[in-house]
Amino acid sequence: MRTLLKSCLVIATTSLLTVSWYAGAASSAKNKVVNAPLESCKTECLGIKDATAFETCMINCEKTYNKPTPIDPTKKK
């Protein structure tokens, strides 16, 4: 009886860990898709040799691709 309970506990733990891992992998993939344009823009900036132009390019990438999410306007009373 103990062996059966231990086996069930091991199976339940393994399945929960698998589901947790799968959810984490999906979340990570979503973040990579969201950050892909920003990363490609920064990669293009790496080819610039001038320090001032490089900094300007990086700042422009940040401004362009790190826009804050819009908040729905609400009426304040």
N, C-alpha and C positions, 0 to 999 in steps of 0.2 A: 504494500500500500504506500509506504514511504517513497519507494522508487518511482511509482506512478506519479505521485505529487511532485517530486523533484523534477521529473521529466516534463510535466506540464508547466512548471515554473520556468524551467530553462527555455522551453519553446515560446512561452509568452514573453519572456525577457528578450529573446532573440528577435521575435517579430516586432516588438516595440522599438528596439534599437534600429532595426531595418527601416521601419517607417520614419523614424526620426532622422536617420541618415538621408533617406530619399527626400524628405521635406527640406532639409538643409541644402542638399545639392540643387534642388529646384530654386530655392531662394538665391543661392549663389549665382546660378545661371542667369536669373533675372537681373541681378545687379551688374553682371558683366555686359549684358545687352544694353542696359541703360547707360553705362559708362563707356561704351565702345566709341561713340563719336568724340568724346573728350580725349580719350587715350590716343586716337588716331591723330587728332589735332596737335596734341603735345608731341607726338612722334615726328610730325612734320616740322615742328619748331626746333627739334634737335639738330636739324641740318643747317640751321642758321649760325654763322660764325661770329657775327657782331653781337656783343653782349647786350647792347641797348635794344637792338631789333629782336633778339631772342626773348628778352624780358617782356617786350611789348606783345610779341606773339603769344607767350604764355598767358599774359593777362587777358588778351582778347579771347583766348580759348576758354578761360575760366568764366569770363563774362557771358560768352555765347552759350556754353553748354551747361553751366551751373545756375541756370535761371531758377529762382524759387517757384515752387508750385503755386498756382493762382488760388486765392482763397475766395470763396463765394461772398460777395458783398451782402452784408446784413444790415438791416436798419437798426440803429441804436436809438433808444428813447431817452 
